């Protein structure tokens, strides 16, 4: 009959103690307020519709007026609208079992920009347009599944952005005098997506996230200098895919 050696008993006792300590170790709690910074890159589309330009041909080097109004660069124009962004986020989580419920708001400064030129031949005026999404933000709800220090979540809510459009008209296919005008809009829409975050310490959390953002359609009216007898309008719809990383401090 085999009898347990004293060293075996010590090993078994130690193993049981380590196993019990591990089983009783508290899991990470995602509850609390947090604040941090983020940055990333956006790829999306700028859909321009119902663009029209009515101009005094004498001012722009063309005899007579455009009738009907001229479209620029096309009646409907869908172009890539990409660029980088960076900003900050703040939020609050409450954990119930493995589920993490939260709300978050973020604000971003961005350089999402493009410029286009409408090709023409003399004596038609040259038309150059540009669009710039200068800043945007979201207010979202979040629902996550926590696996100790890792949280996989989905998110969605409200989105807004501050955008600017610029239009320059130059007579005689670019050889004449340029006239510029600009318009600004705050556009509203929605966003949804998801991500994965990990608590690398009890307070510091890193994250990777994707969001789809639709800022709806804004109507831009371009006001030219007095005396040019020129009016221009355009509708612009902005949609973006946001890829970003973030770091937050949880209190």
Residue frames relative to the residue before (quaternion, step in Angstrom):
aa qw qx qy qz dx dy dz
X 1.0000 0.0000 0.0000 0.0000 0.00 0.00 0.00
X 0.3627 -0.7375 0.5322 0.2034 3.60 -0.86 1.01
X 0.1681 -0.7756 0.6027 0.0832 3.50 -0.99 0.90
X 0.5039 -0.6614 0.4484 0.3281 3.61 -0.90 0.82
X 0.3975 -0.6983 0.5499 0.2280 3.53 -0.98 0.93
X 0.6296 -0.5581 0.3777 0.3865 3.59 -1.08 0.61
X 0.6471 0.5267 -0.3247 0.4454 3.60 1.01 -0.78
X 0.6049 0.5474 -0.3483 0.4616 3.56 1.15 -0.64
X 0.6562 0.5154 -0.3132 0.4534 3.55 0.95 -0.89
X 0.6401 0.5196 -0.3240 0.4639 3.59 1.02 -0.82
X 0.6465 0.5262 -0.3145 0.4542 3.60 0.97 -0.89
X 0.6777 0.4911 -0.2942 0.4615 3.58 0.91 -0.98
X 0.6465 0.5142 -0.3287 0.4579 3.57 0.98 -0.79
X 0.6624 0.5066 -0.3020 0.4620 3.57 0.99 -0.86
X 0.6412 0.5227 -0.3182 0.4630 3.58 0.99 -0.85
X 0.6573 0.5105 -0.3093 0.4600 3.58 0.95 -0.87
X 0.6494 0.5212 -0.3175 0.4537 3.58 1.02 -0.81
X 0.6587 0.5026 -0.3028 0.4710 3.60 0.95 -0.90
X 0.6533 0.5137 -0.3122 0.4602 3.58 0.96 -0.88
X 0.6656 0.4969 -0.3072 0.4645 3.58 0.94 -0.86
X 0.6470 0.5181 -0.3244 0.4557 3.57 0.97 -0.85
X 0.6548 0.5057 -0.3117 0.4673 3.59 1.01 -0.81
X 0.6596 0.5146 -0.3109 0.4511 3.58 0.95 -0.84
X 0.7314 0.4217 -0.2378 0.4804 3.56 1.05 -0.77
X 0.4538 0.6919 -0.4578 0.3252 3.61 1.25 -0.12
X 0.4499 -0.7094 0.4636 0.2818 3.62 -0.76 0.98
X 0.4330 -0.6769 0.5296 0.2717 3.57 -1.10 0.73
X 0.6287 -0.5448 0.4001 0.3845 3.56 -1.25 0.46
X 0.2516 -0.7635 0.5810 0.1277 3.57 -0.98 0.89
X 0.2860 -0.7939 0.5205 0.1305 3.58 -0.61 1.20
X 0.4676 0.6976 -0.4416 0.3156 3.62 1.22 -0.09
X 0.6010 0.5838 -0.4265 0.3407 3.56 -1.10 0.72
X 0.5818 -0.5598 0.4648 0.3634 3.53 -1.39 0.12
X 0.0079 -0.7880 0.6155 0.0135 3.56 -1.21 0.54
X 0.0600 -0.7687 0.6361 0.0302 3.54 -1.29 0.48
X 0.1662 0.8069 -0.5509 0.1335 3.58 -1.03 0.69
X 0.4666 -0.6621 0.5127 0.2847 3.54 -1.35 -0.22
X 0.0951 -0.7956 0.5976 0.0285 3.55 -1.24 0.46
X 0.0034 -0.7844 0.6199 0.0202 3.53 -1.33 0.26
X 0.1416 0.8096 -0.5602 0.1032 3.55 -1.15 0.51
X 0.4698 -0.6462 0.5273 0.2893 3.52 -1.32 -0.42
X 0.2265 -0.7760 0.5807 0.0963 3.55 -1.08 0.85
X 0.0520 -0.7494 0.6587 0.0419 3.55 -1.10 0.80
X 0.2169 0.8037 -0.5249 0.1774 3.56 -0.71 0.98
X 0.4937 -0.6443 0.5111 0.2827 3.51 -1.34 -0.44
X 0.1718 -0.7235 0.6592 0.1122 3.49 -1.28 0.65
X 0.0910 -0.8004 0.5924 0.0099 3.57 -0.44 1.26
X 0.1002 -0.7991 0.5927 0.0106 3.57 -0.56 1.23
X 0.0263 0.8030 -0.5916 0.0670 3.58 -0.76 1.09
X 0.8429 0.2121 -0.1545 0.4698 3.54 -1.36 0.39
X 0.2748 0.7593 -0.5382 0.2415 3.57 0.95 0.86
X 0.0775 0.8015 -0.5891 0.0671 3.58 -0.91 0.87
X 0.1002 -0.7734 0.6251 0.0325 3.51 -1.16 0.74
X 0.0341 -0.7629 0.6457 -0.0036 3.55 -0.79 1.09
X 0.0552 0.8412 -0.5294 0.0956 3.57 -0.46 1.16
X 0.4896 -0.6208 0.5288 0.3087 3.51 -1.25 0.60
X 0.3843 -0.7732 0.4584 0.2108 3.56 -0.36 1.24
X 0.5988 0.5747 -0.3699 0.4176 3.57 1.06 -0.62
X 0.6592 0.5142 -0.3033 0.4573 3.56 0.97 -0.92
X 0.7750 0.3533 -0.1819 0.4914 3.58 0.92 -0.90
X 0.6326 -0.5915 0.3279 0.3773 3.57 1.15 0.45
X 0.6261 0.4883 -0.3461 0.4997 3.58 1.21 0.41
X 0.4123 -0.7082 0.4978 0.2839 3.62 -0.72 0.92
X 0.8088 0.2453 -0.1982 0.4964 3.56 -0.98 0.89
X 0.5064 -0.6401 0.4943 0.2992 3.54 -1.38 -0.03
X 0.5146 -0.5899 0.5096 0.3570 3.56 -1.29 0.33
X 0.1882 0.7608 -0.6058 0.1371 3.56 -0.85 0.96
X 0.4464 -0.2926 -0.8144 0.2278 1.58 -1.17 2.22
X 0.7316 -0.4073 0.2828 0.4678 3.61 -1.26 0.10
X 0.4605 -0.6843 0.5012 0.2617 3.53 -1.09 0.75
X 0.3537 -0.7179 0.5581 0.2191 3.56 -1.07 0.77
X 0.0162 -0.8000 0.5998 0.0081 3.58 -1.06 0.70
X 0.5747 -0.3425 -0.7348 0.1119 1.62 -1.57 1.88
X 0.7624 0.0573 -0.0564 0.6421 3.57 1.32 -0.42
X 0.6624 -0.4868 0.3550 0.4451 3.62 -1.18 0.29
X 0.7728 0.0371 -0.0166 0.6334 3.62 1.00 -0.83
X 0.0190 0.8196 -0.5648 0.0947 3.54 -0.67 1.14
X 0.0537 -0.8065 0.5884 -0.0193 3.61 -0.50 1.23
X 0.0522 0.8245 -0.5543 0.1014 3.57 -0.41 1.25
X 0.5895 -0.5445 0.4431 0.3995 3.61 -1.20 0.42
X 0.0694 -0.7822 0.6191 -0.0061 3.56 -1.11 0.78
X 0.1446 0.8367 -0.4935 0.1886 3.56 0.24 1.36
X 0.2895 0.7628 -0.5593 0.1468 3.55 -1.30 0.30
X 0.5673 -0.6110 0.4460 0.3254 3.53 -1.35 0.15
X 0.0627 -0.7848 0.6153 0.0393 3.55 -1.31 0.31
X 0.0067 0.7845 -0.6201 0.0002 3.55 -1.31 0.35
X 0.1751 0.7948 -0.5647 0.1368 3.56 -1.10 0.64
X 0.5184 -0.6274 0.4841 0.3213 3.54 -1.15 -0.62
X 0.1654 -0.7676 0.6110 0.1002 3.55 -1.29 0.38
X 0.0251 -0.7618 0.6460 0.0425 3.53 -1.30 0.47
X 0.1040 0.8159 -0.5590 0.1049 3.56 -1.06 0.67
X 0.2832 -0.7291 0.5984 0.1735 3.50 -1.40 -0.06
X 0.1254 -0.7854 0.6042 0.0485 3.56 -1.02 0.89
X 0.0728 -0.7443 0.6595 0.0760 3.51 -1.32 0.49
X 0.1979 -0.8044 0.5533 0.0872 3.58 -0.68 1.09
X 0.0188 -0.7611 0.6482 -0.0127 3.55 -1.07 0.91
X 0.7874 -0.0897 0.0147 0.6097 3.56 -0.12 1.28
X 0.7862 -0.2640 0.1927 0.5244 3.62 -0.79 -0.91
X 0.6068 0.5745 -0.3516 0.4220 3.62 1.24 -0.20
X 0.1413 -0.7743 0.6144 0.0555 3.54 -1.04 0.91
X 0.1163 -0.7883 0.6035 0.0277 3.57 -0.62 1.19
X 0.1298 0.8273 -0.5364 0.1047 3.58 -0.86 0.85
X 0.2239 -0.7144 0.6376 0.1816 3.51 -1.42 0.12
X 0.0218 -0.8044 0.5933 -0.0195 3.57 -1.09 0.71
X 0.1007 -0.7486 0.6516 0.0701 3.53 -1.22 0.68
X 0.0152 -0.7933 0.6085 0.0110 3.57 -1.08 0.70
X 0.1476 -0.7614 0.6257 0.0839 3.54 -1.29 0.48
X 0.0962 -0.8255 0.5561 -0.0092 3.57 -0.83 1.05
X 0.2484 -0.6754 0.6677 0.1906 3.51 -1.22 0.68
X 0.0522 -0.8395 0.5402 -0.0272 3.58 -0.81 0.94
X 0.1857 -0.7268 0.6466 0.1385 3.48 -1.39 0.36
X 0.2095 0.7476 -0.5823 0.2412 3.53 0.52 1.28
X 0.1462 0.8334 -0.4769 0.2378 3.53 -0.07 1.37
X 0.1146 0.7655 -0.6329 0.0178 3.55 -1.25 0.51
X 0.1733 -0.7568 0.6233 0.0938 3.54 -1.31 0.57
X 0.0437 -0.7951 0.6049 0.0006 3.59 -1.01 0.84
X 0.1856 -0.7608 0.6138 0.1000 3.52 -1.19 0.70
X 0.3517 -0.7304 0.5545 0.1879 3.53 -0.92 1.01
X 0.3249 -0.7742 0.4996 0.2132 3.65 -0.34 1.14
X 0.0476 0.7894 -0.6072 0.0768 3.56 -0.89 1.01
X 0.3036 -0.7004 0.6030 0.2314 3.51 -1.38 0.09
X 0.6020 -0.5600 0.4227 0.3812 3.56 -1.17 0.60
X 0.6073 -0.1637 -0.7705 -0.1035 1.51 -2.17 1.31
X 0.3479 0.7524 -0.5069 0.2365 3.65 1.18 0.27
X 0.5071 -0.6489 0.4644 0.3259 3.61 -1.08 0.62
X 0.4379 -0.6679 0.5423 0.2609 3.55 -1.19 0.67
X 0.1366 -0.7973 0.5860 0.0474 3.59 -0.84 1.02
X 0.0349 -0.7842 0.6192 -0.0174 3.58 -0.79 1.10
X 0.0900 -0.7965 0.5976 0.0176 3.56 -0.86 1.02
X 0.0176 -0.7720 0.6343 0.0376 3.54 -1.23 0.51
X 0.1330 -0.7673 0.6240 0.0650 3.55 -1.22 0.64
X 0.0310 -0.8048 0.5908 -0.0466 3.56 -0.98 0.88
X 0.1767 -0.7438 0.6376 0.0946 3.57 -0.74 1.14
X 0.2058 -0.8515 0.4749 0.0844 3.56 -0.06 1.33
X 0.7933 -0.0876 0.0762 0.5976 3.60 1.05 -0.69
X 0.0135 0.7859 -0.6181 0.0094 3.55 -1.23 0.48
X 0.0593 -0.7982 0.5986 0.0332 3.54 -1.28 0.24
X 0.2135 -0.7621 0.5971 0.1306 3.54 -1.32 0.24
X 0.1270 -0.7157 0.6756 0.1228 3.52 -1.39 0.36
X 0.0396 0.8551 -0.5026 0.1208 3.57 -0.35 1.28
X 0.3560 -0.6479 0.6160 0.2721 3.49 -1.39 0.33
X 0.1558 -0.7855 0.5934 0.0815 3.58 -1.19 0.56
X 0.0315 -0.7627 0.6457 0.0213 3.55 -1.19 0.69
X 0.0000 -0.8385 0.5414 -0.0616 3.54 -0.59 1.19
X 0.3051 -0.6890 0.6223 0.2118 3.51 -1.39 0.29
X 0.2118 -0.8130 0.5359 0.0834 3.56 -0.46 1.26
X 0.0850 -0.7431 0.6631 0.0312 3.52 -1.04 0.96
X 0.7418 -0.3270 0.1352 0.5697 3.52 0.44 1.35
X 0.8473 -0.1199 0.0967 0.5083 3.64 -0.49 -1.13
X 0.6431 0.4544 -0.3326 0.5190 3.60 1.24 0.26
X 0.0688 -0.7929 0.6055 0.0065 3.58 -0.94 0.93
X 0.1323 -0.7658 0.6275 0.0480 3.56 -0.75 1.13
X 0.0285 0.8526 -0.5137 0.0915 3.60 -0.56 1.12
X 0.2537 -0.6938 0.6447 0.1967 3.49 -1.42 0.32
X 0.0737 -0.8126 0.5782 -0.0041 3.58 -1.13 0.61
X 0.1265 0.7924 -0.5907 0.0842 3.58 -1.16 0.51
X 0.2763 0.7720 -0.5463 0.1711 3.55 -1.21 0.48
X 0.7812 -0.3397 0.2966 0.4316 3.53 -1.26 -0.72
X 0.0696 -0.7861 0.6135 0.0282 3.58 -1.11 0.76
X 0.0228 -0.7819 0.6230 0.0059 3.56 -1.17 0.62
X 0.0347 -0.8061 0.5906 0.0106 3.57 -1.22 0.46
X 0.2923 -0.7185 0.6050 0.1795 3.53 -1.27 0.58
X 0.0046 0.8255 -0.5590 0.0779 3.57 -0.47 1.26
X 0.1683 -0.7702 0.6087 0.0887 3.53 -1.26 0.58
X 0.1329 -0.7683 0.6217 0.0752 3.53 -1.11 0.78
X 0.1043 -0.7901 0.6022 0.0472 3.58 -1.04 0.79
X 0.0896 -0.7874 0.6099 0.0069 3.53 -1.11 0.81
X 0.0315 -0.7873 0.6158 -0.0047 3.57 -0.86 1.01
X 0.1066 -0.7812 0.6148 0.0197 3.55 -0.85 1.05
X 0.0341 -0.8082 0.5871 -0.0326 3.58 -0.70 1.14
X 0.4515 -0.7345 0.4454 0.2412 3.55 -0.67 1.12
X 0.8475 0.2010 -0.1494 0.4679 3.51 -1.38 0.43
X 0.6822 -0.5389 0.2664 0.4161 3.55 0.81 1.18
X 0.7690 -0.3529 0.1801 0.5017 3.57 1.07 0.76
X 0.6104 0.5755 -0.3539 0.4134 3.60 1.22 -0.16
X 0.6586 0.5316 -0.3082 0.4343 3.57 1.23 -0.31
X 0.7324 -0.3838 0.3227 0.4606 3.54 -1.27 -0.54
X 0.3303 -0.7508 0.5299 0.2155 3.65 -0.80 0.92
X 0.1060 -0.7535 0.6460 0.0599 3.53 -1.16 0.77
X 0.1056 -0.8267 0.5526 0.0102 3.58 -0.71 1.10
X 0.0074 -0.7685 0.6397 -0.0063 3.51 -1.24 0.60
X 0.1309 -0.7948 0.5888 0.0672 3.56 -1.20 0.49
X 0.0994 -0.7681 0.6289 0.0682 3.54 -1.30 0.41
X 0.1601 -0.7835 0.5951 0.0800 3.58 -1.12 0.68
X 0.0533 -0.7856 0.6164 0.0070 3.52 -1.22 0.63
X 0.2406 -0.6732 0.6656 0.2143 3.54 -1.30 0.49
X 0.1175 -0.8177 0.5632 0.0175 3.56 -0.51 1.22
X 0.2148 -0.7910 0.5680 0.0748 3.55 -1.10 0.81
X 0.1481 0.7952 -0.5785 0.1051 3.54 -1.14 0.62
X 0.5465 -0.6049 0.4751 0.3312 3.55 -1.10 -0.73
X 0.1189 -0.7783 0.6122 0.0721 3.54 -1.32 0.29
X 0.0678 0.7751 -0.6279 0.0161 3.56 -1.23 0.50
X 0.2110 0.7748 -0.5754 0.1549 3.57 -1.21 0.47
X 0.2795 -0.7532 0.5660 0.1849 3.53 -1.14 -0.64
X 0.0430 -0.8102 0.5843 0.0178 3.53 -1.31 0.07
X 0.3332 -0.6931 0.5993 0.2223 3.49 -1.42 -0.14
X 0.0167 -0.8012 0.5980 -0.0146 3.55 -0.90 0.95
X 0.1562 -0.7858 0.5958 0.0559 3.54 -1.19 0.65
X 0.3493 -0.7115 0.5744 0.2042 3.55 -1.04 0.88
X 0.1946 -0.8120 0.5412 0.0994 3.58 -0.32 1.23
X 0.7349 0.0630 -0.1071 0.6667 3.58 1.35 -0.28
X 0.7097 -0.4270 0.3126 0.4651 3.58 -1.23 -0.15
X 0.7719 0.3394 -0.1760 0.5080 3.61 1.19 -0.45
X 0.7421 0.3997 -0.2322 0.4854 3.63 1.01 -0.68
X 0.0780 -0.7997 0.5945 -0.0316 3.54 -0.87 1.14
X 0.1400 -0.7720 0.6148 0.0798 3.58 -0.93 0.91
X 0.1125 -0.8209 0.5596 -0.0168 3.55 -1.14 0.73
X 0.1106 -0.7190 0.6759 0.1180 3.50 -1.36 0.50
X 0.0001 0.8395 -0.5367 0.0855 3.59 -0.78 1.03
X 0.1325 -0.7433 0.6485 0.0976 3.54 -1.28 0.61
X 0.0029 0.7754 -0.6315 0.0045 3.56 -1.07 0.84
X 0.2397 -0.6883 0.6590 0.1857 3.53 -1.24 0.66
X 0.0546 -0.8136 0.5788 -0.0120 3.58 -0.82 1.01
X 0.0650 -0.7673 0.6379 0.0089 3.56 -0.92 1.01
X 0.1685 -0.8251 0.5357 0.0612 3.58 -0.51 1.21
X 0.5416 -0.6541 0.3993 0.3455 3.57 1.19 0.34
X 0.5837 -0.5889 0.4510 0.3303 3.55 -1.33 -0.32
X 0.0969 -0.7781 0.6185 0.0521 3.54 -0.96 0.91
X 0.3102 -0.7370 0.5693 0.1911 3.58 -1.09 0.73
X 0.1651 -0.8030 0.5708 0.0459 3.54 -0.71 1.16
X 0.1154 -0.7683 0.6282 0.0415 3.55 -0.97 0.99
X 0.2051 -0.8033 0.5536 0.0787 3.56 -0.67 1.15
X 0.1709 -0.7971 0.5759 0.0610 3.55 -0.68 1.15
X 0.2075 -0.7906 0.5688 0.0917 3.57 -0.59 1.17
X 0.6796 -0.4816 0.3402 0.4364 3.62 -1.22 0.30
X 0.6122 -0.5637 0.4111 0.3721 3.53 -1.15 0.65
X 0.7640 0.3708 -0.2816 0.4467 3.52 -1.06 0.80
X 0.6155 0.5626 -0.3640 0.4149 3.60 1.21 -0.16
X 0.2587 -0.7981 0.5054 0.2018 3.59 1.25 -0.30
X 0.5092 0.6358 -0.4114 0.4090 3.55 1.00 0.87
X 0.0052 -0.7730 0.6344 -0.0030 3.58 -1.02 0.87
X 0.0038 0.7861 -0.6179 0.0162 3.55 -1.14 0.65
X 0.0171 -0.7799 0.6257 -0.0023 3.55 -1.11 0.77
X 0.0068 0.7907 -0.6118 0.0213 3.54 -1.23 0.48
X 0.2321 -0.7360 0.6147 0.1626 3.57 -1.19 0.60
X 0.0602 -0.8150 0.5762 -0.0130 3.58 -0.85 1.00
X 0.1419 -0.7711 0.6190 0.0457 3.54 -0.92 1.07
X 0.1508 -0.8095 0.5664 0.0357 3.57 -0.77 1.10
X 0.0606 0.7598 -0.6456 0.0478 3.57 -0.90 1.00
X 0.0419 -0.8212 0.5682 -0.0311 3.57 -0.95 0.92
X 0.2470 -0.6889 0.6560 0.1844 3.52 -1.34 0.55
X 0.1463 -0.8207 0.5513 0.0330 3.57 -0.54 1.21
X 0.0469 -0.7678 0.6390 -0.0043 3.55 -0.84 1.07
X 0.1750 0.8168 -0.5282 0.1527 3.59 -0.56 1.09
X 0.2795 -0.7023 0.6272 0.1880 3.47 -1.41 0.39
X 0.0723 -0.8065 0.5868 0.0093 3.57 -1.13 0.59
X 0.1183 -0.7383 0.6547 0.1108 3.50 -1.36 0.39
X 0.0659 -0.8095 0.5833 -0.0148 3.55 -0.93 0.95
X 0.2853 -0.7136 0.6095 0.1948 3.53 -1.31 0.47
X 0.2031 -0.7853 0.5779 0.0904 3.58 -0.70 1.11
X 0.3432 -0.7580 0.5254 0.1779 3.54 -0.82 1.06
